[in-house]
């Protein structure tokens, strides 16, 4: 699931649990320079970079979400007396 930075100078992708960035330089028409991949940070979930590559939106699972118990009181009118 790769994503390009808006200016096309960097490509982001997931490698196992790491978000990776690869610098790309297409300054000349005849050559495309691809840099060395760098690990940015560990991540779980889906990552969407901002257009400038400075911030990332991470949609990560929260784990198990416990549903709070529901308490039902019956005959509550009788308890008021």
VENRAZI-V147054 format. One record per backbone hydrogen bond with DSSP energy under -0.5 kcal/mol. CO is the residue of the C=O (numbers start at 0). NH is the residue of the N-H. Records with the same first field share a line. If there is no record, write none. Layout:
BEGIN
CO->NH + NH
END
This chain:
BEGIN
2->11
4->7
8->23
9->4
10->21
11->2
12->19
14->17
16->42
17->14 + 19
18->39 + 40
19->12
20->37
21->10
22->34
23->25
24->32
31->33
32->24 + 34
37->20
40->18
45->58
47->56
49->52
50->5
54->49
55->57
56->47 + 58
57->59
58->45
62->64
63->65
68->70
69->71
70->72
71->73
74->78
75->79
76->79 + 80
77->80
END
